[in-house]
């Protein structure tokens, strides 16, 4: 982002601010300025359900849109502006593409306060995780597909 804004030298300043805690101080000040408590514990959902690997192999694909739809169906988003949002709802991923997994290993945990939402949240994830046979995977793909100059 800094290079895109014509300030690639600022990257060192950002690293320093993250390293010495100044960035955290600014973040906490922004929360306080909006009436929040930066030291308050994060909300957690009352209910969880785990999605597991269907087979042994290498996780070769995670469909980000499907994960987003699942989170929305669990209560992390709204269809209309008047809908309530559950602050603790969402999808926690435990594996990323390129990881070797075994059948039954947790790939994701679904979080919600409303357990009747699990069925639709899990349905959004049908086919979202692709596990391939280890012998068929020739190389690990990069998370970065391309760079725009």
DRENBAMI-309977 format. One record per residue: x, y, z of N, C-alpha, C, O in turn. Coordinates in steps of 0.02 Angstrom, whole numbers, plus 32768, in hexadecimal, padded with zeros to 4 digits. Example, Ala and Ser with C-alpha at 12.3 -4.5 7.8 and 13.67 -1.06 7.14 Angstrom:
% residues 2
<rec <8294,7EE4,8186>,<8267,7F1F,8186>,<8294,7F5B,8186>,<82C8,7F5A,81A7>>
<rec <8282,7F90,8162>,<82AC,7FCB,8165>,<8285,8002,818A>,<829E,8039,8192>>
***
This chain:
% residues 149
<rec <802A,7FC4,8000>,<8000,8000,8000>,<802C,803F,8000>,<801E,806F,7FDD>>
<rec <8061,803C,8028>,<808C,8077,802B>,<80B0,8082,7FE8>,<80B6,80BB,7FD2>>
<rec <80C6,804C,7FC8>,<80E7,8053,7F87>,<80B5,806F,7F54>,<80C8,8099,7F2B>>
<rec <8077,8058,7F57>,<8043,8071,7F29>,<8035,80BB,7F33>,<8020,80DE,7F05>>
<rec <803F,80D2,7F70>,<8035,8119,7F80>,<8074,8142,7F74>,<8076,817E,7F83>>
<rec <80A8,8121,7F58>,<80E6,8145,7F4A>,<8112,814F,7F87>,<813C,817C,7F88>>
<rec <8108,8127,7FBB>,<812F,812F,7FF9>,<814D,80EC,8010>,<8143,80D8,8049>>
<rec <8174,80CA,7FE4>,<8190,8089,7FF8>,<81C0,808E,8033>,<81C8,805E,8058>>
<rec <81E0,80C8,803C>,<820E,80D0,8074>,<81E9,80D0,80B7>,<8208,80C2,80EA>>
<rec <81A9,80DE,80B7>,<8182,80E0,80F5>,<8178,809B,8113>,<8164,8095,814D>>
<rec <8186,8066,80EC>,<817E,8022,8105>,<81A7,8016,8144>,<8191,7FF4,8172>>
<rec <81E4,8032,8146>,<820E,802B,8181>,<81EF,804C,81BE>,<81F4,8032,81F5>>
<rec <81CF,8086,81B4>,<81AD,80A9,81EB>,<8174,807E,8206>,<8169,807B,8243>>
<rec <814F,805E,81D9>,<8117,8034,81EE>,<8131,7FF9,8217>,<8116,7FE9,824C>>
<rec <8165,7FD9,81FE>,<8182,7FA0,8223>,<8199,7FB6,8269>,<818E,7F92,829A>>
<rec <81B8,7FF0,826D>,<81CE,800A,82AE>,<8194,8018,82DD>,<8196,8007,8318>>
<rec <815F,8037,82C2>,<8124,8047,82EB>,<8101,8008,8304>,<80E9,8006,833C>>
<rec <80FF,7FD4,82DB>,<80E3,7F94,82F1>,<810F,7F74,8325>,<80F7,7F58,8357>>
<rec <8150,7F77,831A>,<817F,7F57,8347>,<8184,7F77,838C>,<818B,7F54,83BE>>
<rec <8182,7FB9,838F>,<818B,7FDA,83D0>,<8149,7FEB,83F4>,<814A,8007,842A>>
<rec <8110,7FD9,83D6>,<80D0,7FE2,83F8>,<80AB,8022,83E9>,<8073,802B,83FF>>
<rec <80CA,8050,83C3>,<80A7,808F,83B3>,<8067,8083,838B>,<8036,80A6,8396>>
<rec <8068,8053,835E>,<802C,8044,8336>,<7FF3,802D,8364>,<7FB9,8041,835A>>
<rec <8002,8004,8395>,<7FCF,7FED,83C4>,<7FB3,8027,83EC>,<7F77,802A,83F9>>
<rec <7FDF,8055,8401>,<7FC9,808F,8427>,<7F97,80B9,83FE>,<7F64,80CF,8418>>
<rec <7FA6,80C3,83BE>,<7F79,80EA,8392>,<7F37,80C5,8389>,<7F02,80E4,838C>>
<rec <7F3B,8084,837F>,<7EFE,805C,8376>,<7ED1,8062,83B4>,<7E95,806B,83AE>>
<rec <7EEF,805B,83F0>,<7EC7,8061,842E>,<7EAA,80A7,8436>,<7E72,80AE,844D>>
<rec <7ED0,80DA,8422>,<7EB7,811E,8427>,<7E7B,8128,83F8>,<7E4B,814A,840A>>
<rec <7E7D,8109,83BC>,<7E44,810F,838E>,<7E06,80ED,83AC>,<7DCF,8107,83A4>>
<rec <7E0E,80B5,83CD>,<7DD5,8093,83EC>,<7DB8,80BE,8424>,<7D7B,80C6,8428>>
<rec <7DE4,80DA,844E>,<7DCC,8105,8484>,<7DA7,8142,8469>,<7D74,8157,8485>>
<rec <7DC0,8160,8433>,<7DA2,819B,8415>,<7D5B,818D,83FD>,<7D32,81BB,83F7>>
<rec <7D4C,814D,83EF>,<7D09,813B,83D9>,<7CDF,811F,8412>,<7CA9,8103,8407>>
<rec <7CF8,8127,8450>,<7CD1,8112,848A>,<7CDA,80C9,849D>,<7CB4,80AF,84C6>>
<rec <7D0B,80A8,8480>,<7D15,8062,848E>,<7D4B,8056,84C2>,<7D6F,8083,84D5>>
<rec <7D4F,8018,84D9>,<7D81,8003,8509>,<7DAF,7FD1,84E6>,<7D9C,7F98,84DB>>
<rec <7DEC,7FE7,84D4>,<7E19,7FBA,84AF>,<7E31,7F7E,84D7>,<7E4D,7F4F,84BB>>
<rec <7E28,7F7F,8519>,<7E3D,7F48,8542>,<7E05,7F18,8553>,<7E0F,7EE6,8576>>
<rec <7DC9,7F26,8539>,<7D90,7EF9,8545>,<7D9C,7EB7,8521>,<7DB9,7EB6,84EB>>
<rec <7D85,7E80,853F>,<7D8E,7E40,851C>,<7D63,7E3D,84DD>,<7D2D,7E5A,84DA>>
<rec <7D7D,7E1B,84AB>,<7D57,7E13,846D>,<7D1C,7DE6,8479>,<7D20,7DB6,84A0>>
<rec <7CE4,7DF3,8458>,<7CA9,7DC8,8460>,<7CB7,7D83,8443>,<7CDA,7D7C,8411>>
<rec <7C9B,7D51,8462>,<7CA0,7D0D,8449>,<7C5B,7CEF,8441>,<7C2E,7CFE,8469>>
<rec <7C53,7CC6,840F>,<7C12,7CA6,8403>,<7C06,7C70,8438>,<7C35,7C52,8451>>
<rec <7BC7,7C65,8447>,<7BB5,7C32,8478>,<7BBA,7BEB,845C>,<7BC4,7BBC,8482>>
<rec <7BB4,7BE4,841B>,<7BB3,7BA1,83FC>,<7BE8,7B9C,83C5>,<7BF5,7BCD,83A2>>
<rec <7C06,7B61,83BF>,<7C35,7B54,8389>,<7C28,7B10,836A>,<7C0D,7AE3,838A>>
<rec <7C3D,7B09,832C>,<7C39,7AC9,8309>,<7C76,7AC5,82DC>,<7C8C,7AF7,82BF>>
<rec <7C93,7A89,82D6>,<7CD1,7A80,82B1>,<7CC4,7A60,826D>,<7C9C,7A32,8267>>
<rec <7CE7,7A7A,823A>,<7CE7,7A5C,81F7>,<7D2B,7A39,81F0>,<7D5F,7A57,81FC>>
<rec <7D29,79F9,81DD>,<7D67,79D2,81DB>,<7D7A,79BE,8194>,<7D51,79C0,8166>>
<rec <7DB8,79AA,818D>,<7DD2,7993,814C>,<7DB0,7952,8139>,<7DAA,7925,8163>>
<rec <7D9A,794C,80FB>,<7D77,790F,80E6>,<7DA6,78D5,80D8>,<7D91,789B,80D6>>
<rec <7DE7,78E4,80CE>,<7E16,78AF,80BC>,<7E5D,78C7,80CC>,<7E68,7901,80DA>>
<rec <7E8C,7898,80CB>,<7ED3,78A9,80D1>,<7EEA,78C9,8090>,<7ED2,78B7,805A>>
<rec <7F18,78F8,8095>,<7F34,7916,8059>,<7F4D,795C,8066>,<7F60,796D,809E>>
<rec <7F4E,7983,8031>,<7F65,79C9,8034>,<7F29,79F6,8027>,<7F05,79EC,7FF6>>
<rec <7F1E,7A26,8052>,<7EE9,7A57,8046>,<7F00,7A83,800C>,<7F2F,7AAA,8013>>
<rec <7EDF,7A7D,7FD3>,<7EF5,7AA1,7F97>,<7ECA,7ADD,7F87>,<7EDC,7B06,7F5C>>
<rec <7E90,7AE4,7FA8>,<7E64,7B1C,7F97>,<7E35,7B2B,7FD1>,<7E19,7AFD,7FF0>>
<rec <7E2C,7B6B,7FE0>,<7DF9,7B83,800E>,<7DD4,7BBA,7FEA>,<7DF2,7BEC,7FD5>>
<rec <7D93,7BB3,7FE3>,<7D69,7BE3,7FC0>,<7D57,7C1D,7FEF>,<7D2D,7C15,801B>>
<rec <7D78,7C56,7FE7>,<7D6E,7C90,8013>,<7D26,7CA9,8012>,<7D0C,7CBD,8046>>
<rec <7D06,7CA8,7FD8>,<7CC0,7CBF,7FD4>,<7C94,7C91,7FFE>,<7C68,7CA9,8023>>
<rec <7C9E,7C50,7FFA>,<7C76,7C21,8021>,<7C80,7C2C,806C>,<7C51,7C28,8093>>
<rec <7CBE,7C3A,8080>,<7CCC,7C48,80C7>,<7CA7,7C88,80DC>,<7C8B,7C8A,8113>>
<rec <7CA8,7CBA,80B2>,<7C84,7CF9,80C1>,<7C39,7CEE,80C6>,<7C19,7D0A,80F3>>
<rec <7C1D,7CC7,8099>,<7BD5,7CB9,809B>,<7BC4,7C92,80DB>,<7B91,7C9F,80FB>>
<rec <7BEF,7C62,80ED>,<7BE4,7C3C,812A>,<7BE3,7C6A,8167>,<7BB8,7C65,8192>>
<rec <7C14,7C98,816A>,<7C17,7CC7,81A2>,<7BD8,7CF2,81A6>,<7BBD,7CFE,81DC>>
<rec <7BC2,7D09,816C>,<7B85,7D31,8169>,<7B49,7D08,8182>,<7B20,7D21,81A9>>
<rec <7B44,7CCA,816B>,<7B0C,7CA0,8181>,<7B0F,7C90,81CB>,<7ADB,7C82,81EA>>
<rec <7B4A,7C92,81E8>,<7B52,7C85,8230>,<7B40,7CC2,825A>,<7B3A,7CBD,8297>>
<rec <7B38,7CFC,823A>,<7B25,7D39,825E>,<7B59,7D6F,825F>,<7B50,7DA2,8280>>
<rec <7B91,7D66,823A>,<7BC6,7D98,823A>,<7BB7,7DD3,820C>,<7BDC,7E05,820D>>
<rec <7B83,7DCF,81E5>,<7B70,7E05,81B8>,<7B25,7E0C,81B6>,<7B01,7DE8,81D8>>
<rec <7B0D,7E39,818D>,<7AC5,7E43,8188>,<7AAE,7E46,8140>,<7AD4,7E5C,8114>>
<rec <7A71,7E31,8134>,<7A53,7E35,80F2>,<7A33,7E7A,80E8>,<7A32,7E94,80B0>>
<rec <7A18,7E96,811E>,<79F9,7ED9,811C>,<7A18,7F02,8155>,<7A2E,7EE7,8187>>
<rec <7A18,7F43,814D>,<7A39,7F6E,817F>,<7A1A,7F67,81C4>,<7A3B,7F75,81F6>>
<rec <79DB,7F53,81C9>,<79BC,7F4D,820A>,<79C8,7F09,822C>,<79B5,7F00,8265>>
<rec <79E9,7EDB,8209>,<79F9,7E99,8226>,<7A30,7EA2,825B>,<7A5C,7ECC,8255>>
<rec <7A2B,7E7A,828F>,<7A5E,7E7B,82C4>,<7A9B,7E53,82AD>,<7A96,7E25,8285>>
<rec <7AD5,7E66,82C6>,<7B14,7E43,82B9>,<7B2C,7E26,82FB>,<7B2C,7E47,832E>>
<rec <7B42,7DE7,82F8>,<7B5F,7DC7,8333>,<7BAA,7DD4,8333>,<7BCE,7DBE,8306>>
<rec <7BC2,7DF8,8365>,<7C08,7E0B,8366>,<7C38,7DD0,836B>,<7C71,7DD4,8355>>
<rec <7C21,7D98,8387>,<7C4D,7D5E,838E>,<7C45,7D2A,8357>,<7C67,7CF7,8357>>
<rec <7C18,7D37,8327>,<7C0B,7D06,82F2>,<7C42,7D09,82BD>,<7C61,7D3D,82B2>>
<rec <7C4D,7CD0,829C>,<7C7D,7CD0,8265>,<7C9A,7C8B,8259>,<7C81,7C59,8274>>
<rec <7CCE,7C89,8230>,<7CF0,7C4B,821E>,<7D39,7C53,822F>,<7D5A,7C82,8219>>
<rec <7D53,7C25,8256>,<7D9A,7C24,8269>,<7DBB,7BED,8241>,<7DAA,7BB2,8247>>
<rec <7DEC,7C00,8218>,<7E0E,7BCF,81EE>,<7E4B,7BB3,8212>,<7E70,7BD8,8232>>
<rec <7E55,7B71,820D>,<7E8C,7B50,822F>,<7EC1,7B36,81FF>,<7EF8,7B22,8215>>
<rec <7EB3,7B35,81BF>,<7EE3,7B1D,818D>,<7EE1,7B4B,8151>,<7EAE,7B6B,8143>>
<rec <7F19,7B4E,812D>,<7F1C,7B78,80F2>,<7F34,7B4E,80B7>,<7F51,7B18,80C1>>
<rec <7F27,7B65,807A>,<7F3E,7B3E,8040>,<7F88,7B2E,8044>,<7FB2,7B59,8054>>
<rec <7F98,7AF0,8035>,<7FDC,7AD8,8039>,<7FEA,7AAF,8077>,<801C,7A8B,807B>>
<rec <7FBD,7AB3,80A9>,<7FC6,7A8C,80E6>,<7FB3,7A43,80DA>,<7F82,7A35,80B7>>
<rec <7FDA,7A16,80F7>,<7FC9,79CF,80F6>,<7F96,79C4,812D>,<7FA1,79D9,8166>>
<rec <7F5F,79A2,811D>,<7F2A,7996,814E>,<7F1A,794B,814F>,<7F28,7926,8120>>
<rec <7EFC,7936,8186>,<7EE5,78F0,818C>,<7E99,78F1,8195>,<7E7D,7921,81AF>>
<rec <7E79,78BC,817F>,<7E31,78B6,8184>,<7E1C,78C2,81CD>,<7E38,78A6,81FB>>
<rec <7DEA,78EC,81D6>,<7DD0,78FB,8218>,<7DF2,7936,823A>,<7DDB,794D,826E>>
<rec <7E28,794F,821D>,<7E4B,7989,8239>,<7E20,79C7,8231>,<7E03,79D1,81FC>>
<rec <7E1B,79F1,8265>,<7DF4,7A2F,825E>,<7E11,7A5D,8228>,<7E4C,7A6D,8228>>
<rec <7DE6,7A71,81FA>,<7DF8,7AA3,81C7>,<7DDE,7AE7,81DA>,<7DFE,7B1A,81CC>>
<rec <7DA4,7AE8,81FB>,<7D84,7B28,820E>,<7D57,7B1D,824A>,<7D3D,7AE6,8255>>
<rec <7D4E,7B52,8270>,<7D1C,7B51,82A6>,<7CE9,7B87,8297>,<7CFA,7BC0,828A>>
<rec <7CA9,7B74,829A>,<7C73,7BA3,828F>,<7C5D,7BBE,82D3>,<7C57,7B98,8303>>
<rec <7C52,7BFF,82D7>,<7C3F,7C20,8316>,<7BFD,7C45,830E>,<7BF4,7C69,82DD>>
<rec <7BCF,7C3B,833C>,<7B8F,7C5F,833C>,<7B6F,7C5B,8381>,<7B7F,7C2F,83A9>>
<rec <7B42,7C89,838E>,<7B19,7C86,83CB>,<7AD7,7C62,83BD>,<7AB1,7C54,83EB>>
<rec <7ACB,7C54,837D>,<7A8B,7C37,8368>,<7A98,7BF4,8346>,<7AA3,7BF2,8309>>
<rec <7A95,7BBC,836B>,<7AA8,7B7B,834F>,<7A7F,7B65,8312>,<7A97,7B3D,82EA>>
<rec <7A43,7B7F,830B>,<7A1C,7B6C,82D0>,<7A3A,7B88,828F>,<7A25,7B76,8259>>
<rec <7A6C,7BB4,8295>,<7A8E,7BD0,825B>,<7AC5,7BA1,8240>,<7ADC,7BAA,8208>>
<rec <7ADA,7B70,8268>,<7B11,7B44,8253>,<7B03,7B20,8212>,<7B30,7B1B,81E8>>
<rec <7AC7,7B07,8209>,<7AB8,7AE0,81CD>,<7AC5,7B09,818D>,<7AE5,7AF1,815F>>
<rec <7AAB,7B46,818B>,<7AB4,7B70,814F>,<7AFC,7B88,8149>,<7B16,7B8F,8112>>
<rec <7B1D,7B96,8182>,<7B63,7BAA,8180>,<7B8F,7B72,8165>,<7BBA,7B7E,813B>>
<rec <7B84,7B36,817D>,<7BAB,7AFC,8165>,<7B9B,7AED,811D>,<7BC8,7ADA,80F7>>
<rec <7B5C,7AF6,8108>,<7B49,7AEA,80C2>,<7B70,7B18,8093>,<7B81,7B04,805B>>
<rec <7B7D,7B55,80A9>,<7BA3,7B84,807F>,<7BEA,7B6B,8073>,<7C0A,7B7E,8042>>
<rec <7C02,7B41,80A1>,<7C47,7B28,809B>,<7C4D,7AE6,8076>,<7C84,7ACC,806D>>
<rec <7C14,7ACA,8060>,<7C16,7A8D,8038>,<7C41,7A99,7FFA>,<7C30,7AC4,7FD1>>
<rec <7C77,7A75,7FF3>,<7CA3,7A7D,7FB9>,<7CD4,7AB7,7FBF>,<7CFB,7AC3,7F90>>
<rec <7CD4,7ADB,7FF6>,<7D00,7B15,7FFD>,<7D48,7B01,800B>,<7D77,7B27,7FFC>>
<rec <7D52,7AC5,8027>,<7D95,7AAD,8036>,<7DA4,7A73,8007>,<7D7F,7A42,8004>>
<rec <7DDB,7A78,7FE1>,<7DEF,7A42,7FB4>,<7E2E,7A22,7FD0>,<7E61,7A43,7FD9>>
<rec <7E2A,79E1,7FDD>,<7E63,79BB,7FF6>,<7E78,798B,7FBE>,<7E50,7963,7FA7>>
<rec <7EB7,7991,7FA8>,<7ED1,7967,7F72>,<7F03,7934,7F8D>,<7F22,793F,7FC1>>
<rec <7F09,78FD,7F69>,<7F39,78CA,7F7B>,<7F7F,78E9,7F79>,<7F91,790D,7F4B>>
<rec <7FA6,78DA,7FAC>,<7FEA,78F7,7FB2>,<8013,78E8,7F73>,<8039,7913,7F5D>>
<rec <800D,78AD,7F56>,<8035,789A,7F1D>,<8023,78C2,7EDE>,<804B,78C4,7EAF>>
<rec <7FE8,78E1,7EDD>,<7FD3,7907,7EA2>,<7FE7,7950,7EA5>,<7FE3,7974,7E73>>
<rec <7FFD,7967,7EDF>,<8010,79AD,7EE8>,<805A,79B4,7ED7>,<8085,7997,7EF7>>
<rec <8068,79DC,7EA3>,<80AD,79E4,7E8C>,<80D1,7A1D,7EAD>,<810E,7A19,7EB8>>
<rec <80AE,7A52,7EBE>,<80CE,7A8B,7EDF>,<8099,7AB2,7F05>,<805E,7AB1,7EF5>>
<rec <80B0,7AD5,7F38>,<8084,7AFF,7F60>,<807C,7B41,7F3C>,<80AD,7B62,7F2B>>
<rec <803D,7B55,7F31>,<8031,7B95,7F10>,<803A,7BCE,7F41>,<8031,7BC7,7F7D>>
<rec <804C,7C07,7F26>,<8056,7C42,7F4E>,<8013,7C62,7F60>,<7FE3,7C5D,7F3A>>
<rec <8010,7C81,7F9A>,<7FD4,7CA5,7FAD>,<7FCC,7CE3,7F81>,<7F94,7CF8,7F72>>
<rec <8005,7D00,7F6B>,<8005,7D3A,7F3F>,<8005,7D1F,7EF8>,<8035,7CFF,7EE3>>
<rec <7FD1,7D2C,7ED2>,<7FCC,7D13,7E8E>,<7FF0,7D3F,7E5C>,<800D,7D27,7E2C>>
<rec <7FEF,7D81,7E68>,<800E,7DAF,7E39>,<8017,7DF2,7E5B>,<7FF6,7E01,7E8D>>
<rec <8044,7E1A,7E41>,<804F,7E5E,7E5A>,<8040,7E8F,7E23>,<8052,7E85,7DE9>>
<rec <801E,7EC5,7E35>,<800D,7EF9,7E06>,<8040,7F32,7E0F>,<8048,7F4C,7E46>>
<rec <8061,7F43,7DD9>,<8095,7F77,7DDE>,<8077,7FBC,7DD6>,<809B,7FEE,7DD9>>
***
